[in-house]
Amino acid sequence: MLNLTALNTFHQVARNGGIAAAASQLNVTDGAIRYQIRRLEEDLGEQLLVRSKRTLTLTSAGLSLFERLNHAFRDMERACQSLTSTSGMDGELNIACAPAFSGARLPSVIRAYCQQYPLMTVRVFPIGMFDESMDVVISYGERTTPGMREAILRDEMYFPVCRPELKYEWGITSTADLANCIALHADQGGDWMRLLTAASPASIQFAQQVYFPNAAVSLQAARRGCGVAVGTSILCADDLRSGTLVRLLDIEVPAPNPYFVIQPGQTHKDSAERFVDTLMDQLENG
């Protein structure tokens, strides 16, 4: 039987992004962390981490184990929580969130959280207003924010989306048909370039192009029928399920960066832990 301490140690190393951070979290020495990792690798017969002087990277086996442990430890935590009532938990929870995520997915997460903890007050701030008062930070890509971090849905994909009526109005059945479309950009064109390069070696010129400051606005424009946008498996899940947006063509590429949920600081509030649990459950269950 695998040692639970070794499994928890590996989980903390992967979740915190390094041995020193995990050692601080578990209140043990760096040497004790390395011993448990080495022991686990020997028991499994697999290398889980690739170590260098400055970085620590999960192998494919390590990533697979980390994702499974996330589910397992979360299930164990929920089992323990069910033995004690937490619905009476009160106080304030401060969340700093990336704009696209804040508009597309955060409301449903907050609804579920508030239903479970009706005495909690939740305050949401733009990611640019992050400071030490934040309990949870949801950011796109890496940030220098210290604290426990966990990637949300590492397999997020990019793909083109639009209103269903536009798909038929513009007769979009191939990448060449995109030349008839208005392209909605969330950046300076990098996301569309990434998609089109994967779809076709031929250069495609849109009929017209509109540039927005971020994905929150470009996707809202797509919902209003302004054109075709680059959607993502996280941000567009509700839209695709409701039929507000539809996918175009059979092309997709991995997102260049994941969303991260970060709990800053050394002391983590129970209310923040519960929110992260709710967040992950909502995303994993669609």
Residue, then its C-alpha position, 0 to 999 in steps of 0.5 A: m500500500l502506498n504511504l499516505t504521507a508520501l502522497n500528501t507530500f507530493h501533492q503539496v509540492a506540485r500544488n505549491g510549485g516547489i519543495a521549499a514552499a511545500a516544506s513551509q506548508l507542511n512545517v517540515t524540512d526540505g530534506a524530509i520533502r525530498y525523502q518522501i518524494r524519492r520514496l514515492e517514486e521508488d514505490l511507483g517505479e516512475q519519475l514524478l518530478v524533473r528537478s533543475k537548479r531553479t525549476l521543478t516540473l511535473t513529468s506526464a506521470g507526475l501530472s496524472l498523479f497530481e490530478r487524481l490526487n486533487h480529486a481524492f484529497r478533495d473527496m476526503e476533505r468533503a467527507c470530513q466536512s460532512l461530519t461538522s456543520t459549516s453552513g453557519m460559517d460567516g465573514e467576508l471573502n475577497i476575490a480578485c479575478a481575471p476579467a473574462f473568467s469573472g464575466a463568464r464563469l464566476p457568477s455560477v460559482i458564487r451562486a453555488y457558494c452562497q447557497q451553501y454558505p448563506l452567511m458569507t459576504v463575497r466581494v469581487f475585485p478586478i485582477g489589477m486591484f490585487d493586494e494582500s487583503m485578497d483571499v483568493v486570486i483567479s488569474y490567467g497565466e503565471r503571476t508573481t503572487p506568492g501562495m498556494r496555487e493550482a491550475i484550473l483545467r490544464d487541458e483548456m482548448y481554444f476554438p472559434v465560436c459565434r451565434p448559431e444564426l451567423k454560422y448559417e448566414w455566413g455559410i461557414t463550412s470551411t476555414a476559407d469561409l472565415a474570409n466572409c466573417i467579422a473577426l472579434h479579437a481579445d488581443q492583437g491577433g495572436d489567438w486567431m493566428r494560433l488557431l488559423t495556423a493550426a487549421s490551414p497553411a494558407s493565409i486567411q484574411f477576414a472581411q473585417q476585424v474588431y479589436f477588444p481589450n480582453a476576452a470578456v468583451s470579445l465573447q460578449a460581442a460574439r453573444r450579441g452577434c457581432g462576429v466570430a471570436v476565439g472561445t475557450s472550454i472554460l469561458c464558453a461552457d455555459d454558452l455552448r450548453s445553452g446554445t447561445l454560442v456554437r463552435l465553428l469548424d473542427i479546429e482547436v488548439p491548446a490554450p497557451n496558459p492555464y487559469f490559476v487559482i491562488q490562495p495568497g499568504q501563509t494563512h489560508k481561511d476556511s472560507a477560501e478553501r471552501f470557495v476553491d472546492t466549490l470552484m473546482d467542482q463547478l468547473e469539473n462538472g461542467 
